[in-house]
Amino acid sequence: MFRLGTASPDKTFVGLKTRRVKCDEAKPRCGQCLKSGRECTYAQSTEDAVATTGSSGQEATTSPAQPRASVIAESPVTRKSIGDAETSMYGESPELRFDLSPLALSTSLPSPNSAPFEWYDLLAEDAINNIQKHNLGFAEISLSRRQSPVPEAEDEIDPQLQPAGQRRPADATFEPWRSPDIIALSDDELGLFHHYVNVLGPILDLFDPRRNFSNLVPKLAVHNVGLLKSLLAVAARHMALLSDYQTAQNTFNVQTPVSQESNGLNNHNPFFEVATQSYYETLQYLSQNLLYPSYTKSTEIIATAILISTYEMFDASGRYSDGGWERHLRGIFWIQRSQDNNGETKDGLRRAAWWMWLRQDIWVAFRENRRVLTIWRPTKRLVDLTPDELATRIIYICARCVDYAANEKHYEMNIRIDQGDKLLQALDDWYRILPSSFQPIYAHSVPQNGLFTPIWIHPPSYAAAIQMFHFARIVVLINQPSLGGMSEFSRRQRLLDESVETICGIALMHQGNNLPGAFVDYQALYAGE
């Protein structure tokens, strides 16, 4: 009997390997299969597997890992041209070689059809607990999901059996959860609507050049009660953060259900009360409409989920907050998976919602020292990305860096050093390929008081991308083990100082004039601290 080791273990015909028969590896059929009349089935080689994965599921963006000293010693400040970087764009991306999401291998993931229900149950459970804990004036029964079957759609009735006057046009789309007419707004609600469009939408659209949350979501909201209520909730909660009680009392006169533990509205910011009311009304709407399959697959529910999550982010330190925001991000992860949404989805709103969700999850994962929830991996190479796509790609690389920080105790020192090198290489590759539009448009003089030099990068999304780059680099450098030595320490300290100066310089330039970038400012400053 021939030894299996005499043939290539990766390219031997699978059937012959099982029976331990030598394969001559002839193509298209080997000798043994030709004699027996069988079709050859070759196992995929390691090299082929890497190439296939790089073209279909992983981002082939970076060069093989370089020695650690060279990666750290060469700062991205010394830039190369795009042509110099192209040769490193075809290998497996270093930042993709780490453990997947903590939910990736879980056996308890909900099915695509049940994902919206599981997400809502998380929301409703925490909401009911808050109603009971704070004695809020809301009926718990109103948050119970409707269990009755969805009525049969009228479109399924034979048109010939309907009176001529009741027949609908063939191209019309009628959904019971979508209003054909624009929903009327009160003056107070219209004020909140304006605040969302002019202030909050741009914050959510920081990395979206099409401004879907500013332009498209308001148009969808005036035809969908759930989306509208979530929009009003997040707008009111944001205004509550921006205004003191006296300002709110003078500009907003509204009566809403409040905690029965209080003495009335005088002890509350009215914006906060409106936000709470609208939030619970959003949940009530969801409880009644999740049984419509078309709704659970719609862009409206994705937009609603992101607005609810943003509301909970703003409310994280509120009196009724119970830390549910972090847990509810997992529910949005389920919905995103059920709709097959990711960072390269063709639908603009779904893609923008995915990136917004990832930005929020990165922040929570970083604070909780856990891995991010996403299991998606980009397919486009860096050289194929537009400048706006490069800005979002750093969000993904940043997520992998946060994963690295969360895995600190899971690997030996040599493995940790190697993983850190690969991430630093991925960051370096991204930085080197950036076009000139990511460079500062004006060089400010060094201030005499010794503070950081203001750095003006425009548009704001590119400034935020540069901050996220330095945020990610700080995360890797402070979590990567060191073999010691003064030269090594000096190189690390130089890179850390450079990142801190850049983060603070960009934040100084904003000075409250760039609300969309303020959240990234805060994240980056938090890490730099």
N, C-alpha and C positions, 0 to 999 in steps of 0.2 A: 504494500500500500504506500502510496506516495505521501510525503509529508506536506501538510498544508503550508508550512513556512516557506516552501520553495516558490510559491506564487505570491503576487502582491496581495496583501490582506484586504486592501481597499477596493481593488478592481476585479477580484475573482468572482466568477458567477456564483450567485447566492446559493443556488441549489447544490453545486459541487462543494462549496464550503461546508454545507450541512453534512454531506456524506463523506467529507474528507477525501475527495477525488481531485487529482491535479487538473487544473484548467490551463489550456494554452493561451487563453485571453485573445483568441482570434476574433475579429469583428467582421460582419455583424453577428455571426454565431460561432462559438468555439467548436473545436473538433468533437468533443463529447456530445454536445447538443445537436450537432449536425448529424451524427450517427443515429441518435435516438429520436430525431425529429422534433426536439423541443425548441422553444424560443428562449434566447438568452436574457437574463435579467441581472445586470451588473449593479453592485452597490455603489453608491456615490462616494467618490474619493474625497479625502479631506480638502484638497485644493479646490475641487469642483464645488464642494459644499460652501466653502468660504466665498467663492465667486458668485454662486447662486444667491446666497444670503445677502451679499452686498448689493445685488441688483434688484432683489425683490422685497426684502424685509428690513435691511439695516442700511444705515447711511454710510456710504463709502466715501469718507471725507478726509481721512488723515493718514499720514505716513506711519510706518512702523515705529514703535517706541524707540527713542534715542536714549543714549546713556543719560542717567539722571542729572549728572553735573552739567551736561551741555544744555539740557532743557531749562534748568533754573538759571544758568549763567547768562543765557541769551534772552534779554528782555524783549517783549514785542515792540518796545519803543523803536528799535532798529528794524524798520519795516522792509519787506521784500515786495517785489512786484507780483502781480497775479500770475505771470508766466512762471516765476520761480516756484510758486506754491502749487502749480497744477500737477507736478510730478508726484505729490504726496496725497492726491485726492482719490486714489483708486484702491487703497487698502481698506481693511476693516477698521471702522472708526473706534479709537481706543475707549471712548466714553460709553460704548455699548457692551462692554465685557463684564458687567457687574450683575449682581442678583437683580431679579425682576421685582416688581411691586410686591409688598407684603401680602397682597390679595391675589397675586398672579397664580399661585399654586393652590389656592384655597378651594376646598371641595364644597364650600357653602355659598359660592357665588350664585346669585339669583339668575334664573333664565331670562333671556331677552324680553319675553312677554311679561314677566313679573317684576322686572327691574323698577318701573315707575311706582308700582305698589309698595315695594320694599323701601324705596326712597321716601315716599309719603308717610309710611308707617313710622319711620324714624322721626320725621317732623312732627307728626301728630302725637306721638308718645311724649316727646319733650314738651310740646305745647300744653297737653293736658296736665302734665306734672306742674307746669308753671301756673296754670289756672288754679290748681288745688293749693299749691304752695303760697301763692301771693293773693289768693282769694280774688282773682280777676272777674270782672263782670261779663264773662263769655260762657255760653252753653257748651258743655263738653260734648253733648250728643251731636252738635253740629259738625264736629270734626270726624265723626264716624264715616268710614267709606260706604258709599251706596253699594248694596249687595244685589239689587235687582238687576236682571239682564238688561242690556242695552236694547231699546226699542228697534225694531227692524227698520232699516233705512227706507225712506219712501222711494229712493231711486231703484230699489229692487222690485217694485211693483210694476207689472206690465203697463207701459204707457197707454196701450190700447184700451185698458180697462178703466182708465181715468177719464173724467170729463175733459173736453177739449180746453176749457178755460183754466183747468188746474194743472195742465202738463207743463213741465219745466223745460227750458231750453236745454238742448243736448250738451252744450259746453259749459253750463252753469255748475258751480261747485257750492253745494249747500251743506254746511256742517252745523249740527245743533249747538256746538260749543263756540261757534264763530258767528258774531252778529253781522247781518248784512248791512246794517246801518251804523253810522258812527255813534258811539256811546256818548251821551250827554255828560258834561262835567260842570260841577259848581264852580263858582269863582275861586274858592279856596283850592279846590282840586286842580283848577287850571294853573294856579300859581305854582303848585308843586310840579305840575307837568312841565312848565317852562323851566323850572330849576333843574329838572332831570335832563332836558334837551340841551340846555346851555352849559351846565356844570358837570353833572354826573356822567352823561353820555361820553363826553371827551375823555373822562378818566378811564372808563371801560374800553374806549377805543384807542388807547395809547399806542398799541402795536398793530392796529387795524387801519390801513390806509383807506379802506372803503367806509369806515365809520358806521358800521352796521348797527351798533347800539344807539348811536345818535340819530341816524337817518331811517333805518328800517324798523327797529323795535317800536318807536312811537306810533308808526303807521299800523303795525300789527296790534298794538295795545288798544287802540280806539275801536277795535272790532273783537276784542277778547277780554272778558271781565277779569279773568285770573291774571293775565299779564298786566293789565291796567292796574289792578290792586297792588301787585308786587312792585310796579314802577312807582306808584304813589308812596308805598311803604318805605322804599329805599331813599326816595327823595326827601320825605319828611324826616327820616332818621338822620340823614346827612345834614339837613338844615338844623336839626336839634344839636348836632355837634358844633355847628358854626355859630349858633346864636345863643345868647344868654336868655334868661327867663323874661326880662323886661322887654327885650327886642321882640321876642316871640309874642308876648302878650299884646303888644301894641300893633302888630301887623297881622295877627292870625287869631280870629275869634271863632272858636268852634267848640262844640260840646261833644264829648266822646265818653264811652264807658271807661271808668278808671278803677283802680284798686279800691275795694271797699274798706281797706285798712286806712286810707287817707281821709283827709277832711275835705276833699274835693279838688278842683282843678288848681287851686292856688298853690299847692305844693308840687306842681308838676309843670314841666315844660310842655306847652300845648303841642309842639311839633313831635315830641316824644309820644304823646298820647295818640296823635293821629297815625304815627308810624305803627304803633302797636295794634291799633284798630285795623288798619289796612293789611297788616301782616296776617292777622287771624282771619280776616275776610278772604285773603288769598288761599289759606288752607281750607276754608269752607268750600271755596270754588273747586279746588282740587278734589276734595272728597266726593263731589257730585259728578265730576266729569272724567275721572280716570278710566272709567269703564268704556269710554269711546276709543277703540283702537286707533282711529285716525288722530285723535288728540295725543295719545301717548307716543306717537311717532312724529309729531309735528315740530316745527321750529319754535312754535309758541311755548311749548313746555320746556324746551331747552333754555330759551331766553328767560322764562319764569324762574327756572331753577337757578340760573346765574344771578338774577336780581335778588332772589331770596337769600342766596349765599352771601351776596354783597351786603344786604341788610344785616345779616347775622354777624358779618365781619365788623360792620360799624357798631353793632350792638354788643360786641364781645365783652365790654366792660359795663354794660347797662345793668340796671337793677333787676331785670328779669332774666338776664343771661345765665345759662347753666353750663356753658362750654359746649353746647350742642353743635356749634358751627363746625368744629373740627370733625365731629362724627358725621354730620350731614354731607360733608365733601365726599365721603365714601359713597353715599347714595347717588350723588351726581356722577361719580365714576361708573356706577352701574348703568345709569341711563345713557351715558356717552357710549359705553360698550354696546348696549342694546341697539343703539342707532348707528353703530359703526362710525362714530365721529372721531376725528383725530386732527392733528395739525396740518394735514395735507388734504382734508376733505374739500371737495369742489364747492359745495355750498358755502358762501361767504359767512353767513351768520353762524352756522354750525361750527365752522373753523374758528371764527373769532371767539365763540363761546368756549371752545375747547382750550384755547390759549389762555383765556381769562381764568378758567377753572384751574389750569396748571399753575398759573402765577399765584393763585391763592393757596393751592396745595403745597407749593414749594415753601411758602412762608410758614405754614403750619408744620410741615415736616421738619423744617429747620429748627423751629422752636421746640418741637416735641422730640427731637433727635430720632426721627424715624425716616424710612425711605418714602419717596413720593409714590403715589398710587398708580401712576400711569404705567402701562406695559407696552405702549406703542413705541415704535422706532422709526425714525425718518427714512425715506427711501431716496431722497434727492441728495446729490453730491453738493459740496460747498460751491464748486465752480459753476453749478447750474442754478444757483439761487439768485434772486433779485436782491437789491439792497434791503427792501422791506422784509424779505424772507430771511436774510441774514440776521436781521434784528430779532426775529422770533426764534431763529435757530439757537441763539445764545441762551434763550430761556430753557430750551431742552437740555443743552450742555450743563447749564446751571443745576438743573434737576438731578443730573447724574452726579454732580459734585456734592449735592446735599445727600444723595444716596451714600456716597463715599464716607461722609462724616458720620452717618448713622451706622455704618458697618465697622466702626473703629475696633471693636473688640472681637471681631469674628475671624480675623486672619492673623498669620504670623507676620513678623516685622518685614521680612523680605517681600512678601506678597503685598503688604500695604505700601511699601516703597514703590514697587513696580506699578501698582494701580494708580498711585498718585502721579507717577511720571507720565502715564498714559493720559490722564486727565489734563495735566499741564500741557502735554503735547497737543491735545485736542483744542484746548483754549488758545494755544499759540497759533495753531493752524487757522482757527477762525479769525484771530486778530490780524494775521498777515494778509489775508485775502480781502480785507475790508477795502472798499473804494474810498476815494478822498472825501466823499460826503460825510463820513464818520469823523473827520478831523475837525478841530475847533475852527470856527469861522472868524474868530477874532482873538488875537493874542493880548491878554491883559498884562499890565505891568505888575510886578511883585509888590504887594502892599507893604507899607512902611511899618505897620504894626506887627509884622511877622506872621499874620494869619495865612490861610491857604489862598493861593492865587485863583480867582474866579475862572472857570472854564466854560466857554459858551459853545455848545454843540447844538446844531439845529438841522432837522426838526427834533422835537422832544423825544420821539421814539428812539432816535439814534443815540441821543444822550443817555437815555435809560438803558439801552443795550450796552453801552460802554460801562455804565455803572454795574450792570449785572455781570459783565465780564470780570470786573475787579472784585465784586462780591464773591463770585465763584472761585477766583484765584486765591482770595484770602481763606475761604473755607478749606480748600485743598491744602494750602501751605501750613495752616495751623493744626491740621489733622494728620499730616504725613510725618511718619517717624524720621528721625535724622540719625545718621551714623556719626555725627559729631564733626568737630574741626572748625577752626575760626573762619576759614574761607567759605565753608558751607553756611555757617551762621550769617556771615556778612552778605552773601548772595540772597538768602531768604529775607533778611531784614531790609535789604534794598528794595526787593519786590514788594514786600508788605508796605513799606513807606510810600512807594510809588502808587500803590493801589489806594491807600488811605488819602493821599493828596489829591488823586483824581476824583475819588468819590466826593470828598468834601468840596473840592473846587467846583464841580458840577452843581452840587446842592447849594453852594453859595450863590451861584449865578441865578438859580431859580428864585430865591428870596421870596417865596410865596406867590410869584407871578405865574407859576406853572403847576397848577393843581394836578393835572394828569400825571406828572412825573413825581409828585410828592410821595406817593406810596413807595416807589422804587427808591427814592432818596432815603426814606425811613429804613427800609430793609437793608440797604447798603451801609448806612451809618450804623445800624445796629450790629452788623457783622464786623465793621471796622473798629467798633468800640471794644 
